[in-house]
């Protein structure tokens, strides 16, 4: 198969990539945008939206209904993604990796940044999916919990491995077998999202903060600690700190984690639960330490050397945003070829240099080093084996669990 080889990058292009650290996505990352509004996609109201309008309880229904693939006749596809989640040229007029795909394959991509929130986007495509109709999109990018739900509902098409040689060969081990799509039969990750502990070393007096126990119990941090408004991240990290597996926990263990966090609220150890706004408070030192998303920390460190991060010895939570072909999409083969394009090493490196989140493509380090050696050595983008070994995923939830857990979490954070 012909491999993508990028043209030599000019100094201006390299500078544009570095600017992504402090502007554009660097100013408000894709993951941060999702979180910025508070509890965000998984509020109780959001959950109600997922179960309303006649959608059956989530269950494995197998492959979505067969559709007519016209890829052989129509060299095009429609791709819906989040804002600021794709590389862009210095003049902001082109998207180099998409253009390279079209140049090589002849397949034109209608690229639309129309995903701002998982629930909101699901609301757009839900009526067509429920009616067995084409959504007008051949490829979408959604967070793992929504990808799991769509697969269980039969609203995603099973992928053809013969069209995904690079994806199959280069997918990093830590992303290969999520419990909601073992073996990645229906999805491939666009990027990984690591939840770590961040701290401002100036605000902590030089003290390292590397555990949830410290966040909740260290008196020197009282009133200057932040947790996240995303239930899976905050509860998942707390479960790990308790020695529990977030991939296998029970109702009782979930309640224990909520109780532990409640104590942190009651004694005013926790300043607040935040969306993306933790970045400003951490930068200023109003928050001494907090749970944080790795991509945000990379961007903060570019301007503030006091910002540090730690991977707890107990482990950390990793989630993902994932590429799916919706049921009844008409250009499935073309979409699969585009997925595979982003698993070629030079392409994956170019994308990672822009978005600064965990690259799910194994073996990309040398290509990323050609763009920026500093990024290539950053374990928040390319986890080393020791870090990857500590990665844990929050398990899939039934509809009943999702509703019950989110209600308890909403009460905890005062949502």
N, C-alpha and C positions, 0 to 999 in steps of 0.2 A: 504493500500500500504506500502511495506517495506520502511523504512526511512533510509537514509544514516547516519551512526554514525562514525565520524572520529576516528581513533585510537588516543590515548593520544599523544599529541605533545611533542617531546623532546625539551630540551633546545636549541639544534642545530637548530631544525626546527623553533622554535620561533625566534631565532637570524636571520635565513634566511628571515623570514617575515619582521623583522625590517630592514634588509639590503635593502629591496625593497624601503625603503624611500630615500636611498641615492645612490643606484647603480642600474644597470639594467634599469628597467622602470623608476626608480627614476632619473636616469641621463638624460633620454630622453623619456618622457612618450608617450603613444600611441597617445593621442590628440596632443601633441607637435610635434610628427613626422609628423602628417598630416599637421600642420600649418607651419612647419619650412621653407618651400620653398617659402614663400611669400603669395600671394593671395591664392594659393593652389587649392583646388578642384573646386572652383567656379569662376575661371577667365573666361573672355569672351571666350577665346579659349576653355576652358573646357566645357562651355555651348554649343559651337558649336559642340563639340564632342558628346554631348548627343543627339543633334537633327539631326545629320548627318546620312548617311547610311540608309535612308528610315524609320527612327523611327518616328511614327506619333506623333502629339502634345499630350502632356500628358492629359489624360482624364480618368475618371472612366470607366473601361471596365469590372469590376466584377472579379470573380474568374478566375485564370489562367486555361489553358486547362488541362483537366483531364490527369493523367498519371497513369501508372501501378505501384502500390506500391508492391515491392517484399520484404518488411521488414520481413514478416513471414518466408520466406525461407532463406534470407541472413541477418545474424546478423552483419551488418556493416553499416557505414555511413562515408561520407567525409565532413569535417567541415573546411571551410576557414575563417581565422580570421586575425586580425592585429598582428604585431609583439609585443612582450612584453605585451600581453593582456590576459595571462593565468598564473595561479600559476605553479610553477616549484620547484622541489626538490632542496635541498641544493647542491647536486652534479650535478645539471642541466641535469640529465639523464631521469627523469620521470616527469609527470604532475599528481600530486596526485589526483585531483578531477576527471580527465578523467579516471585514472586507477580505481578509486573507482566505477565509472559508469560501466565500462566494467566488473569488478569483480562481481557486483551485477546483471547485466542484461545479460551478455554474448555478448553484442554488442561491437564490436571493432570499434574504432574511428580513422580514418585517419585524423590527425590534421595537417593542413598546414598554415603556416604564410605567406600567399601570397597576403595580402592586404596592400599596402603602401599608397594608395591614392584612393579616391572614383571613380574619373573619370578614372584613369588608370585601376582599377579593372573592372569597368563597360565595358571598352573597350575590356577586355579579354572575358567576358561572353556574350556580346551583340550579336555577330553573331549567337551563338547557340540559345539564347532566341528568337531572331527575326525569326529564322528558325523553331521554335517549337521543338528544340532538347534539350536533356539533357546536362547540362553544366559540368557534372561530379562531381558536388557538391550538397550535400543534405542539407547543412545548411551554410548560409553566415551571416556576420555581417557588416552592412553598416549604415552610418549616416542617420538621419531621412529624410533629403530632398531627398536622393537617394532611400530610402525605399519607400517613398511616390510615387516617379516616377515609380518604378517597380510595385507597387500595381496598380496604375492607368493604366499602360500599360497591365495589366493582366499577368505579368511575375512573380508573386508570388502565391503560393498555399495557399488556405484558410486552417487554422489550425482546427484540431478536438479537441474541448474542453474536450472530454472524456479522452484524453491522456495528459491533462494539469491541473490536479487537484491542484497541488501546485502552479503553475503559476497563475491560476485564483484566488486562495484564497489569495496569498501572494503578489501580485503586489501592490506596493504603489499607493495610490490614485492619486498622482500628475502625474502619467504616464499612467493612465487608458484610457484616451479619447483624444488622439491627433486628430486634425481635419483631418489628412490624413488617420487614421485607427481607427475610433471610436470603442471602445470596444475591441480593439486589436484582430480583426478577423484574421489578416494575420501576425502579428509580436508581438514579446515581446522584451523589452529592455534588452540589455546586461549590460549597465551601463548608468548613467546619467552624463551630463557634464554641470556644473554650471559656468556661467560667473559672476565674482564678481569684486570688486575694491580691488586692492592690493597696499600697500604702504610700503616704508622703513621708519620707524619712526625716524631713525637717520638722514636720508636725509630731512625729513620734519620738523626737529626740535621738534619732539614730537607731531606735529599736526596730528589729525585724519583726514583722507580723506575718505568720505563716500558718495559722490554723483558725478554724471557726471558734474553737475554745477560747483563744485569745480575744477574738472579736466580741464574744459574749461575756467574758469573765475578767479581762484585764482591767483593773480599776483606772489605770493611767489613760485608757481609751474612752472612759465613760462619757457618753454624750457626743462622741465624735466618730461613731461607727455607722456604716450604712449597709443595708441589705437590699436585695433587688425585688422589684414588684413582679417578677416572673416566678411563679410558684415552683416550677421544676428546677430552676437554678438555686433558689434560696433553700427550699426544703431538701433538694438533692444534696447540696453541699453540707447541710446540717446532718442528714442521715449518714453521710460518709464519715463525718467527724465523730458520730456516735458508734462507729464500727458496723453500720448497717449497709447493705447493698441496695442502692437506689434502683437496681434492676430487678429486685426480688422482694421488696419490703411488703409488710402486712399493714392492715388498717391500724392496728395497735401501734406499730412502729411509726407510722405517719403521724398519728396523734401525739406520740411522744416527742417527735421533732417539733410539731407545732407548739406543744407545751414548753419546750425548751426556749424557743424563740419568744414566746409570750413572756417568759420571765425576763428576757432581755429588754422587752418593751416596758414591762412594769417597773423595773428598777432604773429605767431611763439610760441603760447602756447603749441601746440603739437610738441614734438620732432620728433616723427616718428610713423608710423604704423608698427607693428611687427608681426612676427610669434612667434615661441617659443623663439627666441633670446631675448625677454624681460626679461627672467629669469636671465640671466647674468647681464644685466644692472640694474635690480631692486636689485639684490643681492649686487652689488657694490655701488649703490646709484646714478648711472648716470641717472636712472629714479627714480624720487621721488615717483611717483604714476602712476598707469596704470590700464587698464582693464586686467583681467587675468583669467586663467582657474583653477578651484579649486584644481584639482589634482596636478598641478605644485606648488601651494602655500603650500600644505601639505609637499611636498618634500623639498621646500626651507626652511620652518620653522624648519625642522629637524637640519639644520646646522646654521641658522642665526636667532636669537631671535628678531632681528629688523624688520623682515618681518611680517606685519600684513595684515589682510583683513577686509573688511566691506561689509555688505549687505545694499545697499541703501534703504531708506524708500520707494522709488518709486517702488522697486522690482528689480528682476534680471532675466536674460535669462537662461533658461534651454533647452538643446537639448539632444539627446540620440543617442547611437549606438544600432542597433536593429538586432535581429535574424530573418531571413526569410528563408523559404524553396522555392528555385527557381522552376519555372514551369518546369515540366517534370522530376524533381528529383525522383529517384527510391526508396528511402528509407525514405519516409515522416514520417511514424509512428516511426521509429527509431530516426529520428531527433526531433520529438515532445517529445519523452521520454528524450532525452538529454536536451532540453529546460527545461522540468519540473524538471530534476535533479538539475539544477542551481537555481531553486526557492525553494529548500529545505533549511531550515535555516542554518544548519551547513555548507553546501556547499557554499551558498551565502556568508557566513562570511569568509570562507577560501579564496574565490576569492577576496572579498573586501579588505582583509588584504594585498593582493599582489598589486592590481592595484590602490588603493587609490582614486578612483573616486566615484561618488554618487552611492550607492547601491540601486537598484530599488525594493528591496525585503523588505516588511514590516515585522516588528517583529524580525529582525535579531540582534538587539543590544546585547542581552544576550550572543548569540553565539560568536559575535565578541569580547565581553569583555573577554571571555575565552582565546582568542588569544592575545589581546592587549587592555587593558582598555582605553588607551589613544585614540586609533583609534575609539573605541566604543562611545566615548564622543565627537568626532569631528563632528561638524555639516556640514562640507564640504563633509563628507562621508555619514553620516546619518542625514539629515536635521530634525530639530525638527519641531513641528507643526507651530510655528511662522514663521520659515524660509520657510517651504514648501508653506505656504500661500502666500508668496511674489513671488513665482516662476511663470514665464510667458514663453510661447513658441512663437516663431516667426511663423506667419501663413504660410500655404502652398501658393506657388506662381504658377500662370499659367506659361506656357513656355514664353509667351510674357513679363509678368512681370519680370520673372527671368532674361531675357536678358536685358531689359531696366534698371532694378535696378542695375545689376552688371556693366553695362557700366558706369552709373553715379558714382558708388562707385569706380570703377577702375580709373576714371578720378580724383576723390577726392584724392586717395592715391598715384597717380602718377604711377600706374601699367601699 
